[in-house]
Amino acid sequence: MKIDHTQPLEYGTHQNQLNILGFWIFLGAEIMLFATLFTAYFIMEHRTGNGPTGPEIFEISPVLIETFVLLTSSFTIGLAVHAMRIGRKKAMLAFLGITLLLGLGFLSVEIFEFMHYYHVGATYQTSGFTAALLTTLGTHGAHVTLGLFWGLSIIIQVAKDGINARTANKSFIFSLYWHFLDVVWIFIFSFIYLKGMM
């Protein structure tokens, strides 16, 4: 396997470059998935029937915690990639671990939030609004859950094999996925929560 040392390690082989290109194409499909979910939500936003409305169920505190935690994890995954590029394995593993802990914190708050929705009568069966809301939030949460398992597998691989062209490529692709989840959350925060609280 010939490595191009003029490129960052994650782009160092032709296969690595193809892997990254393929993942960008995959993210394009993910954008379409979330665009569909947002469209469904905007159509159903005011179809609350006898169920609660956004201003009645949304609480700012957990949403701000979720946003702070997830955006902080975007910073730490960036630090992990930087540590990887300068060959600092321990720092890379530490920042990956912090990223996953922050992701776990995000999921914990989201589970609490879903329990709150259930207790105030906002379930999948309540109305078009609550069904679209819970589907959109749940899909994002499922992606974060997948990311936790994926990130854990990368930590294990890097701990075992060190930083090489293969593990660097996998780690970089994971960082793209994690940043994508953060961008999706910014849209959820802005156009579902903030708009819904007005």
VEXPA-677745 format. One record per residue (C-alpha): x, y, z. Coordinates in steps of 0.25 Angstrom, whole numbers, plus 5000, padded with zeros to 4 digits. Example, Ala and Ser with C-alpha at 12.3 -4.5 7.8 and 13.67 -1.06 7.14 Angstrom:
504949825031/505549965029/
This chain:
500050005000/500750134995/500550255004/500550394999/501250475009/500850605003/499450585008/498950575022/498950425027/497450405025/497650435010/498950365009/498550254999/497650244987/496650154995/496550255006/496250364997/495150274991/494650245005/494450395008/493850424995/492850304997/492550355011/492250495006/491250434996/490650355008/490450485015/489750545003/488650435005/488650465020/488350615017/487150565008/486650475020/486650595029/486150685019/484950595018/484750585033/484850745034/483850755022/482850655029/483050735042/482750875036/481450815029/480950755043/481450865052/480150925054/479350795053/479250775068/477750735069/477450715084/478850695088/479850795093/480550895084/482050935084/482051045093/481250955103/482350845103/483650905100/484550945111/485751025109/486750975119/486850825114/486950885100/488050975104/488850865111/488750775099/489250885090/490350925098/490750775100/490650735086/491450865080/492550845091/492650695085/492850755071/494050835077/494650715084/494550625071/495250735064/496350735075/496450575073/496650595058/497750695060/498450605070/498350495060/498950575050/500150615059/500350465063/499850485078/499150355080/498850375095/498250515092/497450465081/496850345089/496550445101/495850545092/495050435085/494650375099/494250515103/493450535090/492650405093/492450435108/491850565103/490950495093/490550405104/490150525112/489350575100/488550445099/488350445114/487650585114/486850545101/486350415108/485950505120/485250595110/484450485103/483950445117/483450585119/482750575106/482150445110/481650495123/481050625117/480250535107/481150565095/481250425088/481350375074/479850355074/479450485080/479550575067/480250595054/481050695061/481550605072/481750485062/482650575053/483350635065/483750505072/484150435058/485050555055/485650555069/485750405070/486450385057/487450485061/487650415074/487750285067/488850345059/489550385071/489450255078/490050185065/491150285066/491450245080/491650105076/492450145064/493350235072/493550125082/494050035071/495050135066/495550155080/495850005081/496450005067/497350125070/497750065084/498149935078/498749975064/499250115066/499050235057/499250185042/498650205029/497550115032/497150165046/497350305042/496350295030/495350225039/495450335050/495350445040/494150385034/493550375047/493850515050/493050555038/491850475043/491950545056/492050685051/490850655042/490050615054/490350745060/489950825048/488650745048/488450785063/488650935060/487450925050/486650845060/486950955071/486651065062/485451025054/484750925063/485050975077/485351125076/484251145066/483351055073/483451135086/483051265080/
